[in-house]
C-alpha cells in the first residue's frame, strides 16, 4: 500500500482596508447671536537682575539692590457675536464683567521696602461695541447705546480675545504642526489690549518711595514689546475628541521667546511725578530695560462645531 501526501497551496486574496482622515478646518466662525463668557487669569513674576545707583556721578553706598514683583490679573468678559461676512466678524458686543489686578513688590535699595496694591478699571461693568469698517480695514469702537463712558477709556482696546492667532490658517491633519506668530503670546498676556488699569499702592516699610513704573501700566504687554518678541512658537493638532459634551480640536502649543523693552522714559516720568521725595532731593534714571523670557507648553481646545475657543491652559 502506498500512501501519498500532497501539499496543497491556496492563494487567498488579501483584503486591506484603507482609512483616509480628511484634514480639519479649524476656523473662527461663531454664529450670530452666540454669547460666550471668557475668563483670563495671568500671574507674572519679575525680578531685578542688575542695577547701579549713582550719587554725584559716583556709585551710591547702598549695597546690593534687589527687587521682586508679582502681579495677578483677572479679566472676565461676556461677548455677543454679530454676523460674519467672508470670514470677518462684522460686529461684537463686549461687556467687561470684572477687571482686577493685585501686585506685591519687595525692594531693597539702601532700605527695605514693601508695597502692595490693587488695580481696577473704569471699564468694569460697561459694554463696548466693535464694528468692522471695511473701508479703513479696522474696527470702530464705541460704548453701547445708553452706556456712559469717557472716550479715552476706549483708546488701546483690542477686539482680540478669541485666540484666533493660535490656530492654523489652513486645513490641518492630526499630527501635523504649524508655526505661530510670536506676537500671539503678547496678546495672551494682555487680552483685550489696554484696559486702563488704575493702581492704588500702599505700604513702604523703609519710609521712602519705590522708584519704578506704575504697575498698572504693565497691563498691556503687547504695547511694551510691539514687534520685539523673538524666538519660536508652534502648534500641533494632537487629536479630535469630546470635551464637556462638545467636539474639540486639541492643539498642543510650544513656545520659547524673549523680548527686551526700554523702560527709561516711563520710569523717568514716574519718578518726576513722584511727590513723596524729600525737599531738595531729585532722582533721575539713565537707562532701564526690562527683559522677559517665556518658555513652556500649553493645550488649546477649539470648539469645532461652534467655531470658537473652548479653553486654553499654559
NORTAPE-V553354 format. One record per backbone hydrogen bond with DSSP energy under -1.0 kcal/mol. CO is the residue of the C=O (numbers start at 0). NH is the residue of the N-H. E is the energy in kcal/mol with one decimal. If there is no record, write none. Layout:
co = [CO & CO]
nh = [NH & NH]
e = [E & E]
This chain:
co = [23 & 24 & 30 & 33 & 35 & 37 & 39 & 41 & 43 & 45 & 52 & 54 & 57 & 59 & 65 & 66 & 67 & 68 & 69 & 70 & 71 & 72 & 73 & 74 & 75 & 75 & 76 & 77 & 78 & 79 & 80 & 82 & 84 & 87 & 89 & 90 & 91 & 92 & 93 & 94 & 94 & 95 & 97 & 99 & 100 & 101 & 102 & 103 & 104 & 105 & 106 & 107 & 110 & 112 & 114 & 115 & 116 & 117 & 118 & 119 & 120 & 122 & 125 & 126 & 127 & 128 & 129 & 130 & 132 & 132 & 137 & 139 & 141 & 143 & 149 & 150 & 153 & 155 & 159 & 162 & 163 & 171 & 172 & 175 & 177 & 180 & 181 & 182 & 183 & 184 & 185 & 189 & 191 & 197 & 199 & 201 & 203 & 213 & 214 & 215 & 219 & 220 & 221 & 224 & 229 & 231 & 232 & 233 & 234 & 235 & 235 & 236 & 238 & 240 & 242 & 245 & 246 & 247 & 248 & 249 & 249 & 250 & 251 & 252 & 253 & 254 & 255 & 256 & 257 & 258 & 260 & 262 & 263 & 264 & 265 & 266 & 267 & 268 & 277 & 287 & 289 & 291 & 293 & 295 & 297 & 298 & 299 & 300 & 300 & 301 & 302 & 306 & 307 & 310 & 312]
nh = [171 & 26 & 33 & 80 & 78 & 76 & 74 & 72 & 70 & 68 & 59 & 57 & 54 & 61 & 107 & 47 & 105 & 45 & 103 & 43 & 101 & 41 & 99 & 39 & 96 & 97 & 37 & 94 & 35 & 92 & 32 & 89 & 87 & 84 & 131 & 81 & 129 & 79 & 127 & 77 & 96 & 124 & 75 & 73 & 118 & 71 & 116 & 69 & 114 & 67 & 112 & 65 & 108 & 106 & 104 & 201 & 102 & 199 & 100 & 197 & 123 & 125 & 95 & 143 & 93 & 141 & 91 & 139 & 136 & 137 & 132 & 130 & 128 & 146 & 152 & 153 & 156 & 193 & 191 & 165 & 166 & 23 & 175 & 236 & 234 & 183 & 184 & 186 & 187 & 188 & 189 & 192 & 157 & 119 & 117 & 115 & 206 & 216 & 217 & 218 & 223 & 224 & 225 & 227 & 257 & 255 & 179 & 253 & 177 & 237 & 251 & 174 & 249 & 247 & 245 & 242 & 303 & 240 & 301 & 237 & 238 & 299 & 235 & 297 & 233 & 295 & 231 & 293 & 229 & 291 & 289 & 266 & 267 & 268 & 269 & 270 & 271 & 272 & 280 & 262 & 260 & 258 & 256 & 254 & 252 & 312 & 250 & 309 & 310 & 248 & 306 & 28 & 302 & 300 & 298]
e = [-2.5 & -1.0 & -2.1 & -2.6 & -3.0 & -2.4 & -2.6 & -3.0 & -2.9 & -2.9 & -3.3 & -1.4 & -3.7 & -2.2 & -3.0 & -2.8 & -2.6 & -3.0 & -2.3 & -3.0 & -2.4 & -2.7 & -2.3 & -3.1 & -1.1 & -1.8 & -2.8 & -2.4 & -2.6 & -2.4 & -3.2 & -2.6 & -1.5 & -2.4 & -2.7 & -2.7 & -2.9 & -2.7 & -3.2 & -2.2 & -1.3 & -4.2 & -2.6 & -2.4 & -3.3 & -2.7 & -2.3 & -2.3 & -3.0 & -2.6 & -3.0 & -2.5 & -1.8 & -2.9 & -3.5 & -2.6 & -2.6 & -2.2 & -1.4 & -3.3 & -1.6 & -2.5 & -2.6 & -2.4 & -3.3 & -2.1 & -2.1 & -3.4 & -1.9 & -1.2 & -2.6 & -2.5 & -3.4 & -2.3 & -1.6 & -1.6 & -1.6 & -2.2 & -1.2 & -1.6 & -1.2 & -3.7 & -2.3 & -2.1 & -2.6 & -2.0 & -1.6 & -1.4 & -1.2 & -1.7 & -1.3 & -2.0 & -2.1 & -1.9 & -1.5 & -2.3 & -2.2 & -1.9 & -1.5 & -1.2 & -1.0 & -2.3 & -1.9 & -3.8 & -2.6 & -2.7 & -2.7 & -2.4 & -2.3 & -1.0 & -2.9 & -3.8 & -3.0 & -3.3 & -1.6 & -2.8 & -2.1 & -2.2 & -2.1 & -2.6 & -1.1 & -2.9 & -1.6 & -2.1 & -2.7 & -2.3 & -1.9 & -2.9 & -2.8 & -2.8 & -2.8 & -2.8 & -2.6 & -2.1 & -2.0 & -2.4 & -2.0 & -1.7 & -1.9 & -2.5 & -2.7 & -2.2 & -2.8 & -2.2 & -2.7 & -1.8 & -3.0 & -3.1 & -1.7 & -2.3 & -1.7 & -1.7 & -2.2 & -2.8 & -2.5]
